[in-house]
Amino acid sequence: MKRYSNEHEWAILDGEVASIGLSAYAVDQLGDITFVELPEIGTTGSKDDSIAFIESVKAASDIYTPLSGEVVEVNEDLEDTPELLNEAAETTWIFKLKVSNASEFETLMDEASYKAYIETL
Amino acid sequence: MSELRRTALFEQHEKLGAKNIGFCGWEMPVQYEGILKEHEACRNGVALFDTSHMGEFFFEGDLLSSGVNEATTVDVLALPIGKCKYGFLLNENGGVIDDLIIYKADKDRLMFVVNASRIDIDFKTIDERLHSGSFTDASDQTSKLDIQGPKAKEILQEFVPFDLDELGFFSFKESEIMNSFALISRTGYTGELGYEVYVDNKTAPLLWEKLIERGAVPAGLGARDVLRLEMGYSLYGQELDKNTTPIEAGVGFFVKYDKDFAGKAALLKQKEQGAPRKSIAFKTNSKRAPRHDMEIWQNNQKIGVVTSGTFSPCLKSGIGIGSVDSKLFDKELPLEINTGRNMQAISLEKLPFYKK
């Protein structure tokens, strides 16, 4: 099950590890992605902390972790091929978190709610 | 906030799925399929830009006695008929009211092409500097299409009744396209071979569609900004503004002093005494792009700001132009920008960033 934050990150929770990515909507708004600053493994963040950063040709944006936890893995492919996000934002995870409070996942939007949410933007 | 204005090509942009932004009061396409693809088309194929938001003024009268030759830095008396020239409309302090191109259509006839955001102030300023002649603003009736890239000539040629090889750089011809009056000039803002085509608002959509049918790739303001920055060209509102002289912006070499013009005394004084600020060009040597308004640091102090920045697809690096304090800046010492997340080292570069 996939859920979304207001800041356009998605999360898929598998046991106590969540994969985090950016929604296709957010990537489309940014345009051609040129750079992703990945968090360091071991970084801890609370829900909605900025822990990564993304740039496109003409824009830049923070990536906020939608869940609290510790970064246990980062998608190193994005260092050389950040355009993977343009090709497949919804299936390209950026980092994985060992979550510290799994109940936060339930506070995120499901796909239908997120779809309704971006309609309002 | 008043409603955004639209060019005669707005429907065409919608059909192409353009992503629009508000730009200087206009709703303009920032991109169609993507900035990188559009940039690539311009560098290696052919790209088509709608720049109809820009302003066009016409002057008719005596170039010697009307005051028109002193209104801007461009020497219209020395300019040959059929040629155009880049220059500045300055205030008395030497600050840039606008940068512009003046076309000499005849011994007593000129066209001024100015930035969209500056149309009103430019028209008023020039008009006040004229003692005679007729001066009109044709911006609302005029569309402008820029076709740029190594294949621009072969695509445009079919629609133009004269041989485009006749046009040298910064030359133009008044002619016809699709039975309507058109001015075609070999100019652009990309560093590529290309043409700027001025036509009426009725002809523009037809010509736009035909050029795209023939293979021109529609390109938005996003790609245009990257292309101009790779060449190191200034943009009004970023490198240039009313508190910055051409000397401070690093474009003083466009100004010749053999005739009078508003702002000349201030520029001469600055040449003699030195300008308080100077322009630098730099690379980040990483994929991180500098952005407008980031601080430039040296010797543990802020010495200036980034005026323009982008990721350059040609250099595969962030590139930028900045304005720094002339006294504090030392070209031999390390420089950094404050990205808001960290301090990033930058290295000085000579313009243009993109060399063929």
Boltz contact constraints between the chains, C-beta under 6 A:
constraints:
  - contact:
      token1: [A, 31]
      token2: [B, 35]
      max_distance: 6.0
  - contact:
      token1: [A, 32]
      token2: [B, 34]
      max_distance: 6.0
  - contact:
      token1: [A, 32]
      token2: [B, 35]
      max_distance: 6.0
  - contact:
      token1: [A, 32]
      token2: [B, 36]
      max_distance: 6.0
  - contact:
      token1: [A, 34]
      token2: [B, 287]
      max_distance: 6.0
  - contact:
      token1: [A, 34]
      token2: [B, 311]
      max_distance: 6.0
  - contact:
      token1: [A, 35]
      token2: [B, 287]
      max_distance: 6.0
  - contact:
      token1: [A, 35]
      token2: [B, 288]
      max_distance: 6.0
  - contact:
      token1: [A, 55]
      token2: [B, 289]
      max_distance: 6.0
  - contact:
      token1: [A, 57]
      token2: [B, 35]
      max_distance: 6.0
  - contact:
      token1: [A, 57]
      token2: [B, 311]
      max_distance: 6.0
  - contact:
      token1: [A, 58]
      token2: [B, 222]
      max_distance: 6.0
